[in-house]
Amino acid sequence: PKGQVRRKQDVVDVHVHVCLGIAMGAKDKRGKKGNAAVYTTRNQAVRMLQVRLPEFRRLCILKGIHPREPKKKKHGHNKTYYHVKDIKWLLHEPLLGKFRDIKAYDKKIVKAKAKKTYELAKKLLDRKPGYTLDHIVKERYPTFIDALRDLDDPLTMVNLFAVLPGETRHNIDSKVVQKSKQLALEFQAYVVRSHALRKVFASVKGLYYQAEVMGQTITWLVPHERSQTMPDDVDYKVMLTFLEFYQTMLEFINFKLYHDMGFKYPPLVQGELSNLANALPEIMDAMSGGRKTVNSDAKSNSRNAEGASTAGPRDSEVERSALEGDAKECAEVFKGLVFFVGRENPLESLVFLIKAFGGVVGWDGEGSPFSVECPDVTHQVIDRPKVANPLSSREYIQPQWVLDCVNNRFLIPTTEYGPGKKPPPHLSPFVDNEAEGYTPEYAEMLKRLKAASTPSEHKTEEIPVEGTMPELGPSDVETKADLEDQYTKEVELEAAGVTHSEVLKKGGLERALEAVQQKKQGTEPQRKRKSAVSEEKAVDLSEIMMSRKSQRLYGSIQKGKRAKEAKVESLKQKREMLRGKK
């Protein structure tokens, strides 16, 4: 019958469709593959974690999770996207439960205040639960070297908050500022003790420092010592979240560094570090376990100046002799010099630099190991136009002299750095002059001065033994010099292919040499032109064989080179103009 045939045909069709579906693969559901399954929006992530947006931001900062930029933005271009794996990883974070507990506990405090049971609210505030970030630091930095590589931003942030005022308007607690100051000074004390500082540069933003710790180069910025303005367009909550993690990380690093040097951590300092100039010496004394008394008479000043270079039993000649390479060189830059810093100078930075490079320093203020009348002072740092009662036994210098000596690692003459004089340009040690193709005039002069100041170890004077070589008179020396000159001229002519007969024809050695030099001068420009033309042809041929992508890349490289050459040429022209004005 026809009905049975149709049913059989339907069964066959279904079987064929099923077989084709199995062979070709079943159709995936929407949102299960591709960018839609790999990335999620911020709102979806907040709903998945069941937290508020500020808590989600805080979690992402602490865990080091950043937004992603997918190629195809499924939910729109104005959305913020995160990786789904990162959000699933946050689901298992212990801090998530802690934040929820703190949120519930805050509700209890609000409820107690609403019922006007202030004693209960006070007890609840005292018992408020807290949390630590130790496990996150260990998770993000499995090894100590990994933490040192990422220390630039933490040090910059901690030093920034160390100079900020504690304000309730921006929720900056004074305890946070004090802790930042403590951690920054503890790291500076380690750098001073290990002589790890390498470079410093004073800019408008502040002072850039660079230190070498366990083979890792660390660069950080310290703001200038002045009152800071607090702009209102900055999100201080985000900065405080970063600071919370950076403080925990820096505590781990300081503990490890102090432990490797054999010191206790944290160093026990009496009271708060209110005086910035005295804070670093106090921490160094606490590292050594001893404190020095300050006296006012001249004899005690001399004794304090002599003993200020040794901050304890660890800082001895044996410890200095154990230094190697750059650390040993840096430790001897200011060795044997005694500085006195006036109150108009940036005390904290100058104390840090002088101590890190082996000098002894005192200052005008509380806690100084000696006063300005100390007879052992060799250099007085002053930033004033005139000196009231100058002493002939000491040098009067501007603060820039200390920075330039640190960067060049030798004592620069102080004539151009006197009070009231316009100092030389402060050159950045972070610029590679050879790579840039231009070396400033003052940098060349400093290079010559350093080469002249360093004694050559390879030159040995040969002292003749009596009876081995007769003494030469002035006439003998002249005849010997003439013979050597004649010999060199003959060698040059022989190398140029000039025979003895040709020399006689031209009228002697002098005229023959002049003819050879004129011939060279005429052929050298032709050779240069030929080589330049051949190079251009080779470049043109190679450029023709390039693909379009390679040609664009090559063109951008050449454009950068031309811009660099033009910049160098303009700098040279400016130098010539300044020389002409002088």
TIDRENDREN-815918 format. One record per residue (C-alpha): residue number from 1; x, z negated, y negated; residue in three letters. Coordinates in steps of 0.05 Angstrom, whole numbers, plus 5000, padded with zeros to 4 digits. Example, Ala and Ser with C-alpha at 12.3 -4.5 7.8 and 13.67 -1.06 7.14 Angstrom:
BEGIN
SITE   pos      X      Z      Y   code
SITE     1   5246   4844   5090    ALA
SITE     2   5273   4857   5021    SER
This chain:
BEGIN
SITE   pos      X      Z      Y   code
SITE     1   5000   5000   5000    PRO
SITE     2   5020   5011   4928    LYS
SITE     3   5018   4935   4910    GLY
SITE     4   5069   4918   4964    GLN
SITE     5   5115   4974   4940    VAL
SITE     6   5112   4949   4868    ARG
SITE     7   5128   4877   4890    ARG
SITE     8   5187   4901   4931    LYS
SITE     9   5211   4942   4872    GLN
SITE    10   5206   4881   4825    ASP
SITE    11   5246   4839   4874    VAL
SITE    12   5299   4892   4878    VAL
SITE    13   5303   4896   4801    ASP
SITE    14   5310   4821   4794    VAL
SITE    15   5364   4820   4848    HIS
SITE    16   5401   4876   4811    VAL
SITE    17   5396   4839   4744    HIS
SITE    18   5422   4774   4776    VAL
SITE    19   5480   4810   4808    CYS
SITE    20   5498   4845   4743    LEU
SITE    21   5494   4779   4705    GLY
SITE    22   5541   4745   4756    ILE
SITE    23   5589   4805   4753    ALA
SITE    24   5589   4810   4676    MET
SITE    25   5587   4735   4663    GLY
SITE    26   5529   4693   4639    ALA
SITE    27   5513   4694   4565    LYS
SITE    28   5540   4632   4529    ASP
SITE    29   5496   4588   4487    LYS
SITE    30   5505   4590   4412    ARG
SITE    31   5555   4539   4384    GLY
SITE    32   5590   4527   4451    LYS
SITE    33   5651   4571   4440    LYS
SITE    34   5695   4596   4383    GLY
SITE    35   5702   4564   4314    ASN
SITE    36   5633   4532   4318    ALA
SITE    37   5656   4490   4378    ALA
SITE    38   5727   4477   4354    VAL
SITE    39   5712   4455   4282    TYR
SITE    40   5660   4409   4252    THR
SITE    41   5639   4394   4181    THR
SITE    42   5651   4328   4146    ARG
SITE    43   5577   4309   4146    ASN
SITE    44   5572   4322   4221    GLN
SITE    45   5635   4280   4232    ALA
SITE    46   5606   4222   4191    VAL
SITE    47   5541   4224   4232    ARG
SITE    48   5580   4227   4297    MET
SITE    49   5622   4165   4278    LEU
SITE    50   5563   4129   4246    GLN
SITE    51   5602   4106   4186    VAL
SITE    52   5597   4116   4111    ARG
SITE    53   5637   4169   4074    LEU
SITE    54   5687   4119   4042    PRO
SITE    55   5701   4088   4110    GLU
SITE    56   5711   4158   4141    PHE
SITE    57   5761   4176   4086    ARG
SITE    58   5798   4111   4097    ARG
SITE    59   5801   4123   4172    LEU
SITE    60   5828   4194   4163    CYS
SITE    61   5882   4169   4115    ILE
SITE    62   5905   4113   4161    LEU
SITE    63   5905   4157   4223    LYS
SITE    64   5937   4217   4188    GLY
SITE    65   5879   4265   4200    ILE
SITE    66   5873   4322   4150    HIS
SITE    67   5819   4375   4137    PRO
SITE    68   5829   4443   4170    ARG
SITE    69   5818   4514   4145    GLU
SITE    70   5785   4556   4200    PRO
SITE    71   5787   4632   4196    LYS
SITE    72   5711   4637   4202    LYS
SITE    73   5672   4582   4167    LYS
SITE    74   5608   4579   4207    LYS
SITE    75   5570   4530   4163    HIS
SITE    76   5591   4559   4095    GLY
SITE    77   5652   4565   4051    HIS
SITE    78   5636   4504   4009    ASN
SITE    79   5643   4455   4067    LYS
SITE    80   5702   4412   4089    THR
SITE    81   5720   4424   4162    TYR
SITE    82   5755   4379   4212    TYR
SITE    83   5779   4391   4283    HIS
SITE    84   5730   4365   4336    VAL
SITE    85   5787   4335   4377    LYS
SITE    86   5809   4294   4316    ASP
SITE    87   5739   4266   4307    ILE
SITE    88   5732   4250   4382    LYS
SITE    89   5800   4215   4377    TRP
SITE    90   5772   4171   4320    LEU
SITE    91   5714   4149   4365    LEU
SITE    92   5763   4107   4406    HIS
SITE    93   5798   4075   4346    GLU
SITE    94   5795   3998   4346    PRO
SITE    95   5791   3998   4270    LEU
SITE    96   5723   4030   4274    LEU
SITE    97   5694   3968   4307    GLY
SITE    98   5732   3923   4257    LYS
SITE    99   5701   3960   4198    PHE
SITE   100   5632   3951   4227    ARG
SITE   101   5644   3877   4238    ASP
SITE   102   5669   3868   4167    ILE
SITE   103   5608   3906   4140    LYS
SITE   104   5561   3860   4179    ALA
SITE   105   5600   3799   4155    TYR
SITE   106   5595   3822   4082    ASP
SITE   107   5519   3824   4091    LYS
SITE   108   5521   3750   4111    LYS
SITE   109   5559   3733   4048    ILE
SITE   110   5510   3771   4004    VAL
SITE   111   5452   3737   4038    LYS
SITE   112   5483   3668   4027    ALA
SITE   113   5494   3683   3954    LYS
SITE   114   5422   3708   3947    ALA
SITE   115   5397   3642   3976    LYS
SITE   116   5443   3605   3927    LYS
SITE   117   5479   3569   3984    THR
SITE   118   5547   3576   3949    TYR
SITE   119   5583   3528   3995    GLU
SITE   120   5564   3570   4055    LEU
SITE   121   5584   3633   4018    ALA
SITE   122   5652   3602   4002    LYS
SITE   123   5663   3582   4075    LYS
SITE   124   5644   3652   4098    LEU
SITE   125   5693   3683   4048    LEU
SITE   126   5749   3638   4074    ASP
SITE   127   5734   3659   4146    ARG
SITE   128   5727   3733   4132    LYS
SITE   129   5757   3774   4190    PRO
SITE   130   5816   3818   4178    GLY
SITE   131   5855   3873   4213    TYR
SITE   132   5926   3899   4221    THR
SITE   133   5955   3969   4221    LEU
SITE   134   6014   3955   4267    ASP
SITE   135   5986   3996   4325    HIS
SITE   136   5975   4057   4279    ILE
SITE   137   6047   4055   4255    VAL
SITE   138   6072   4054   4327    LYS
SITE   139   6024   4109   4345    GLU
SITE   140   6042   4156   4288    ARG
SITE   141   6118   4143   4292    TYR
SITE   142   6140   4135   4364    PRO
SITE   143   6214   4129   4345    THR
SITE   144   6250   4097   4286    PHE
SITE   145   6282   4163   4265    ILE
SITE   146   6212   4194   4258    ASP
SITE   147   6193   4138   4210    ALA
SITE   148   6257   4148   4169    LEU
SITE   149   6244   4223   4163    ARG
SITE   150   6176   4208   4132    ASP
SITE   151   6200   4153   4085    LEU
SITE   152   6201   4193   4019    ASP
SITE   153   6127   4186   4002    ASP
SITE   154   6121   4112   4023    PRO
SITE   155   6180   4091   3979    LEU
SITE   156   6154   4131   3920    THR
SITE   157   6084   4100   3926    MET
SITE   158   6110   4029   3935    VAL
SITE   159   6157   4035   3875    ASN
SITE   160   6099   4063   3833    LEU
SITE   161   6054   4003   3848    PHE
SITE   162   6112   3956   3837    ALA
SITE   163   6111   3972   3762    VAL
SITE   164   6035   3975   3754    LEU
SITE   165   5997   3917   3725    PRO
SITE   166   5946   3879   3767    GLY
SITE   167   5877   3900   3741    GLU
SITE   168   5808   3881   3766    THR
SITE   169   5779   3942   3732    ARG
SITE   170   5816   3988   3781    HIS
SITE   171   5814   3937   3839    ASN
SITE   172   5890   3929   3839    ILE
SITE   173   5905   3859   3862    ASP
SITE   174   5967   3823   3835    SER
SITE   175   5986   3805   3907    LYS
SITE   176   5990   3879   3924    VAL
SITE   177   6036   3891   3864    VAL
SITE   178   6080   3832   3883    GLN
SITE   179   6085   3855   3955    LYS
SITE   180   6104   3925   3934    SER
SITE   181   6158   3898   3889    LYS
SITE   182   6185   3854   3945    GLN
SITE   183   6188   3912   3995    LEU
SITE   184   6221   3959   3946    ALA
SITE   185   6275   3908   3928    LEU
SITE   186   6287   3892   4001    GLU
SITE   187   6302   3966   4015    PHE
SITE   188   6347   3970   3954    GLN
SITE   189   6385   3909   3979    ALA
SITE   190   6398   3944   4045    TYR
SITE   191   6421   4007   4009    VAL
SITE   192   6469   3965   3966    VAL
SITE   193   6496   3928   4027    ARG
SITE   194   6507   3991   4068    SER
SITE   195   6531   4033   4008    HIS
SITE   196   6481   4087   4029    ALA
SITE   197   6464   4113   3959    LEU
SITE   198   6489   4184   3946    ARG
SITE   199   6455   4214   3885    LYS
SITE   200   6415   4194   3823    VAL
SITE   201   6382   4235   3769    PHE
SITE   202   6345   4212   3706    ALA
SITE   203   6284   4254   3689    SER
SITE   204   6222   4247   3647    VAL
SITE   205   6182   4221   3706    LYS
SITE   206   6233   4169   3725    GLY
SITE   207   6297   4161   3766    LEU
SITE   208   6306   4202   3829    TYR
SITE   209   6348   4168   3882    TYR
SITE   210   6376   4197   3946    GLN
SITE   211   6405   4155   4002    ALA
SITE   212   6431   4170   4072    GLU
SITE   213   6405   4121   4124    VAL
SITE   214   6425   4131   4197    MET
SITE   215   6438   4205   4186    GLY
SITE   216   6371   4217   4151    GLN
SITE   217   6368   4238   4077    THR
SITE   218   6315   4198   4039    ILE
SITE   219   6295   4217   3967    THR
SITE   220   6247   4176   3926    TRP
SITE   221   6224   4168   3854    LEU
SITE   222   6224   4103   3814    VAL
SITE   223   6185   4102   3748    PRO
SITE   224   6218   4080   3683    HIS
SITE   225   6216   4007   3665    GLU
SITE   226   6161   4008   3612    ARG
SITE   227   6088   3991   3608    SER
SITE   228   6045   4040   3647    GLN
SITE   229   5980   4071   3624    THR
SITE   230   5924   4072   3675    MET
SITE   231   5884   4137   3670    PRO
SITE   232   5810   4134   3690    ASP
SITE   233   5808   4202   3725    ASP
SITE   234   5851   4177   3784    VAL
SITE   235   5818   4152   3849    ASP
SITE   236   5855   4086   3858    TYR
SITE   237   5817   4069   3922    LYS
SITE   238   5849   4128   3958    VAL
SITE   239   5918   4109   3931    MET
SITE   240   5908   4037   3953    LEU
SITE   241   5890   4061   4023    THR
SITE   242   5954   4100   4027    PHE
SITE   243   5992   4040   3999    LEU
SITE   244   5962   3995   4052    GLU
SITE   245   5991   4038   4108    PHE
SITE   246   6057   4050   4071    TYR
SITE   247   6069   3976   4062    GLN
SITE   248   6060   3962   4136    THR
SITE   249   6106   4021   4153    MET
SITE   250   6160   3997   4104    LEU
SITE   251   6157   3927   4133    GLU
SITE   252   6173   3956   4202    PHE
SITE   253   6231   3997   4174    ILE
SITE   254   6261   3940   4133    ASN
SITE   255   6257   3894   4194    PHE
SITE   256   6294   3944   4237    LYS
SITE   257   6348   3958   4184    LEU
SITE   258   6360   3884   4171    TYR
SITE   259   6361   3868   4245    HIS
SITE   260   6414   3922   4259    ASP
SITE   261   6459   3892   4205    MET
SITE   262   6450   3822   4232    GLY
SITE   263   6407   3793   4176    PHE
SITE   264   6342   3754   4179    LYS
SITE   265   6278   3788   4155    TYR
SITE   266   6244   3775   4109    PRO
SITE   267   6298   3744   4064    PRO
SITE   268   6274   3677   4037    LEU
SITE   269   6270   3680   3961    VAL
SITE   270   6248   3620   3921    GLN
SITE   271   6187   3635   3878    GLY
SITE   272   6163   3702   3853    GLU
SITE   273   6209   3759   3831    LEU
SITE   274   6190   3758   3758    SER
SITE   275   6258   3778   3728    ASN
SITE   276   6272   3848   3753    LEU
SITE   277   6347   3847   3738    ALA
SITE   278   6357   3781   3776    ASN
SITE   279   6311   3801   3834    ALA
SITE   280   6361   3846   3871    LEU
SITE   281   6418   3795   3869    PRO
SITE   282   6370   3741   3891    GLU
SITE   283   6350   3781   3953    ILE
SITE   284   6423   3797   3969    MET
SITE   285   6440   3723   3963    ASP
SITE   286   6381   3706   4008    ALA
SITE   287   6406   3758   4059    MET
SITE   288   6473   3722   4061    SER
SITE   289   6440   3654   4063    GLY
SITE   290   6476   3627   4000    GLY
SITE   291   6458   3619   3927    ARG
SITE   292   6507   3614   3868    LYS
SITE   293   6501   3570   3807    THR
SITE   294   6507   3598   3737    VAL
SITE   295   6551   3563   3685    ASN
SITE   296   6562   3578   3612    SER
SITE   297   6635   3562   3597    ASP
SITE   298   6689   3616   3596    ALA
SITE   299   6727   3590   3657    LYS
SITE   300   6665   3589   3700    SER
SITE   301   6647   3658   3673    ASN
SITE   302   6713   3684   3699    SER
SITE   303   6703   3651   3767    ARG
SITE   304   6632   3679   3772    ASN
SITE   305   6656   3749   3755    ALA
SITE   306   6710   3744   3808    GLU
SITE   307   6661   3718   3860    GLY
SITE   308   6601   3761   3842    ALA
SITE   309   6629   3820   3881    SER
SITE   310   6622   3781   3946    THR
SITE   311   6550   3765   3960    ALA
SITE   312   6565   3726   4023    GLY
SITE   313   6607   3722   4086    PRO
SITE   314   6584   3790   4110    ARG
SITE   315   6607   3827   4047    ASP
SITE   316   6681   3820   4058    SER
SITE   317   6741   3865   4060    GLU
SITE   318   6732   3871   4136    VAL
SITE   319   6661   3898   4125    GLU
SITE   320   6686   3948   4073    ARG
SITE   321   6742   3971   4119    SER
SITE   322   6689   3986   4172    ALA
SITE   323   6656   4037   4126    LEU
SITE   324   6671   4110   4140    GLU
SITE   325   6662   4177   4106    GLY
SITE   326   6616   4180   4045    ASP
SITE   327   6599   4106   4049    ALA
SITE   328   6673   4087   4041    LYS
SITE   329   6682   4135   3983    GLU
SITE   330   6619   4109   3948    CYS
SITE   331   6640   4036   3957    ALA
SITE   332   6705   4048   3919    GLU
SITE   333   6679   4085   3857    VAL
SITE   334   6670   4021   3815    PHE
SITE   335   6715   3976   3857    LYS
SITE   336   6751   3926   3813    GLY
SITE   337   6708   3940   3751    LEU
SITE   338   6665   3887   3717    VAL
SITE   339   6604   3911   3678    PHE
SITE   340   6561   3876   3627    PHE
SITE   341   6493   3909   3613    VAL
SITE   342   6458   3898   3546    GLY
SITE   343   6385   3880   3543    ARG
SITE   344   6365   3948   3512    GLU
SITE   345   6386   3984   3577    ASN
SITE   346   6345   3995   3641    PRO
SITE   347   6371   3933   3676    LEU
SITE   348   6342   3941   3746    GLU
SITE   349   6368   4012   3757    SER
SITE   350   6437   3998   3728    LEU
SITE   351   6446   3935   3770    VAL
SITE   352   6425   3974   3832    PHE
SITE   353   6473   4032   3818    LEU
SITE   354   6534   3989   3799    ILE
SITE   355   6526   3944   3860    LYS
SITE   356   6514   4002   3907    ALA
SITE   357   6581   4034   3886    PHE
SITE   358   6624   3972   3891    GLY
SITE   359   6622   3943   3820    GLY
SITE   360   6608   3873   3792    VAL
SITE   361   6552   3868   3741    VAL
SITE   362   6524   3817   3693    GLY
SITE   363   6469   3824   3641    TRP
SITE   364   6441   3795   3578    ASP
SITE   365   6387   3749   3605    GLY
SITE   366   6368   3696   3655    GLU
SITE   367   6404   3694   3722    GLY
SITE   368   6467   3732   3700    SER
SITE   369   6530   3710   3738    PRO
SITE   370   6570   3712   3672    PHE
SITE   371   6559   3720   3598    SER
SITE   372   6582   3773   3548    VAL
SITE   373   6642   3730   3528    GLU
SITE   374   6672   3735   3598    CYS
SITE   375   6745   3760   3591    PRO
SITE   376   6742   3797   3657    ASP
SITE   377   6690   3848   3633    VAL
SITE   378   6721   3918   3635    THR
SITE   379   6660   3960   3615    HIS
SITE   380   6601   3941   3570    GLN
SITE   381   6539   3985   3575    VAL
SITE   382   6507   3992   3507    ILE
SITE   383   6453   4038   3481    ASP
SITE   384   6460   4025   3407    ARG
SITE   385   6491   4066   3351    PRO
SITE   386   6544   4014   3334    LYS
SITE   387   6581   3955   3364    VAL
SITE   388   6582   3892   3323    ALA
SITE   389   6648   3861   3345    ASN
SITE   390   6684   3909   3391    PRO
SITE   391   6739   3883   3437    LEU
SITE   392   6800   3925   3453    SER
SITE   393   6802   3898   3525    SER
SITE   394   6738   3933   3547    ARG
SITE   395   6706   4001   3545    GLU
SITE   396   6639   4011   3510    TYR
SITE   397   6596   4064   3545    ILE
SITE   398   6526   4092   3546    GLN
SITE   399   6482   4085   3609    PRO
SITE   400   6491   4159   3626    GLN
SITE   401   6564   4147   3642    TRP
SITE   402   6545   4104   3702    VAL
SITE   403   6499   4158   3729    LEU
SITE   404   6549   4214   3720    ASP
SITE   405   6605   4174   3753    CYS
SITE   406   6558   4160   3812    VAL
SITE   407   6541   4233   3822    ASN
SITE   408   6613   4257   3816    ASN
SITE   409   6643   4197   3852    ARG
SITE   410   6701   4185   3805    PHE
SITE   411   6712   4151   3738    LEU
SITE   412   6699   4202   3682    ILE
SITE   413   6736   4191   3616    PRO
SITE   414   6694   4150   3569    THR
SITE   415   6712   4185   3504    THR
SITE   416   6648   4227   3502    GLU
SITE   417   6602   4170   3524    TYR
SITE   418   6617   4121   3467    GLY
SITE   419   6562   4085   3427    PRO
SITE   420   6529   4130   3375    GLY
SITE   421   6557   4194   3404    LYS
SITE   422   6517   4251   3433    LYS
SITE   423   6532   4248   3508    PRO
SITE   424   6547   4310   3550    PRO
SITE   425   6490   4344   3588    PRO
SITE   426   6463   4303   3647    HIS
SITE   427   6469   4352   3705    LEU
SITE   428   6424   4346   3765    SER
SITE   429   6462   4333   3830    PRO
SITE   430   6403   4363   3869    PHE
SITE   431   6419   4434   3844    VAL
SITE   432   6468   4476   3885    ASP
SITE   433   6507   4515   3833    ASN
SITE   434   6538   4562   3883    GLU
SITE   435   6470   4581   3912    ALA
SITE   436   6441   4590   3842    GLU
SITE   437   6499   4634   3821    GLY
SITE   438   6514   4597   3756    TYR
SITE   439   6558   4536   3744    THR
SITE   440   6550   4499   3678    PRO
SITE   441   6611   4491   3635    GLU
SITE   442   6611   4415   3639    TYR
SITE   443   6605   4419   3715    ALA
SITE   444   6668   4462   3717    GLU
SITE   445   6704   4413   3673    MET
SITE   446   6684   4354   3717    LEU
SITE   447   6708   4392   3778    LYS
SITE   448   6776   4402   3746    ARG
SITE   449   6780   4329   3725    LEU
SITE   450   6763   4305   3795    LYS
SITE   451   6815   4352   3826    ALA
SITE   452   6867   4324   3778    ALA
SITE   453   6848   4252   3790    SER
SITE   454   6849   4254   3866    THR
SITE   455   6920   4248   3893    PRO
SITE   456   6942   4304   3940    SER
SITE   457   6960   4276   4008    GLU
SITE   458   6993   4339   4034    HIS
SITE   459   7047   4345   3981    LYS
SITE   460   7112   4312   4002    THR
SITE   461   7174   4312   3959    GLU
SITE   462   7236   4334   3995    GLU
SITE   463   7295   4291   3973    ILE
SITE   464   7362   4327   3985    PRO
SITE   465   7416   4288   4022    VAL
SITE   466   7484   4284   3989    GLU
SITE   467   7532   4336   4013    GLY
SITE   468   7479   4383   4041    THR
SITE   469   7463   4425   3979    MET
SITE   470   7506   4435   3917    PRO
SITE   471   7475   4421   3849    GLU
SITE   472   7456   4483   3809    LEU
SITE   473   7474   4490   3736    GLY
SITE   474   7429   4524   3684    PRO
SITE   475   7465   4591   3689    SER
SITE   476   7458   4590   3765    ASP
SITE   477   7383   4576   3759    VAL
SITE   478   7374   4635   3711    GLU
SITE   479   7411   4684   3756    THR
SITE   480   7371   4660   3816    LYS
SITE   481   7304   4670   3780    ALA
SITE   482   7326   4740   3757    ASP
SITE   483   7344   4759   3828    LEU
SITE   484   7277   4735   3855    GLU
SITE   485   7240   4774   3801    ASP
SITE   486   7278   4838   3818    GLN
SITE   487   7264   4828   3892    TYR
SITE   488   7189   4821   3882    THR
SITE   489   7187   4884   3838    LYS
SITE   490   7225   4924   3891    GLU
SITE   491   7176   4900   3945    VAL
SITE   492   7116   4923   3902    GLU
SITE   493   7147   4992   3891    LEU
SITE   494   7162   4999   3965    GLU
SITE   495   7090   4980   3982    ALA
SITE   496   7066   5034   3933    ALA
SITE   497   7109   5087   3968    GLY
SITE   498   7160   5096   3911    VAL
SITE   499   7230   5115   3935    THR
SITE   500   7296   5094   3903    HIS
SITE   501   7308   5164   3876    SER
SITE   502   7240   5165   3841    GLU
SITE   503   7257   5098   3809    VAL
SITE   504   7321   5127   3781    LEU
SITE   505   7284   5188   3755    LYS
SITE   506   7233   5146   3718    LYS
SITE   507   7287   5104   3685    GLY
SITE   508   7288   5038   3723    GLY
SITE   509   7244   4986   3756    LEU
SITE   510   7202   4968   3695    GLU
SITE   511   7179   5039   3680    ARG
SITE   512   7166   5054   3753    ALA
SITE   513   7121   4992   3758    LEU
SITE   514   7083   5012   3695    GLU
SITE   515   7069   5081   3725    ALA
SITE   516   7044   5051   3790    VAL
SITE   517   6998   5002   3753    GLN
SITE   518   6969   5058   3710    GLN
SITE   519   6955   5099   3772    LYS
SITE   520   6919   5040   3804    LYS
SITE   521   6876   5028   3743    GLN
SITE   522   6854   5100   3743    GLY
SITE   523   6836   5102   3817    THR
SITE   524   6801   5034   3823    GLU
SITE   525   6739   5051   3781    PRO
SITE   526   6732   5116   3821    GLN
SITE   527   6735   5077   3886    ARG
SITE   528   6683   5027   3861    LYS
SITE   529   6636   5083   3839    ARG
SITE   530   6644   5118   3907    LYS
SITE   531   6631   5054   3946    SER
SITE   532   6570   5037   3903    ALA
SITE   533   6541   5108   3913    VAL
SITE   534   6553   5104   3988    SER
SITE   535   6520   5035   3992    GLU
SITE   536   6459   5060   3953    GLU
SITE   537   6453   5119   4000    LYS
SITE   538   6457   5073   4061    ALA
SITE   539   6404   5027   4031    VAL
SITE   540   6358   5086   4016    ASP
SITE   541   6364   5112   4087    LEU
SITE   542   6350   5044   4117    SER
SITE   543   6291   5034   4070    GLU
SITE   544   6261   5101   4092    ILE
SITE   545   6264   5078   4165    MET
SITE   546   6227   5012   4150    MET
SITE   547   6153   5001   4162    SER
SITE   548   6107   4989   4102    ARG
SITE   549   6104   4915   4115    LYS
SITE   550   6180   4910   4119    SER
SITE   551   6186   4952   4055    GLN
SITE   552   6140   4904   4018    ARG
SITE   553   6180   4844   4043    LEU
SITE   554   6246   4878   4025    TYR
SITE   555   6219   4895   3956    GLY
SITE   556   6198   4823   3942    SER
SITE   557   6267   4799   3964    ILE
SITE   558   6301   4847   3918    GLN
SITE   559   6254   4828   3861    LYS
SITE   560   6272   4755   3870    GLY
SITE   561   6346   4772   3870    LYS
SITE   562   6339   4812   3806    ARG
SITE   563   6301   4755   3772    ALA
SITE   564   6355   4707   3794    LYS
SITE   565   6410   4752   3766    GLU
SITE   566   6372   4760   3701    ALA
SITE   567   6366   4685   3694    LYS
SITE   568   6440   4675   3707    VAL
SITE   569   6457   4729   3656    GLU
SITE   570   6412   4696   3603    SER
SITE   571   6446   4629   3616    LEU
SITE   572   6514   4661   3607    LYS
SITE   573   6492   4694   3542    GLN
SITE   574   6467   4627   3515    LYS
SITE   575   6534   4595   3533    ARG
SITE   576   6571   4650   3494    GLU
SITE   577   6524   4640   3434    MET
SITE   578   6537   4565   3434    LEU
SITE   579   6612   4577   3438    ARG
SITE   580   6607   4626   3379    GLY
SITE   581   6570   4574   3337    LYS
SITE   582   6624   4522   3351    LYS
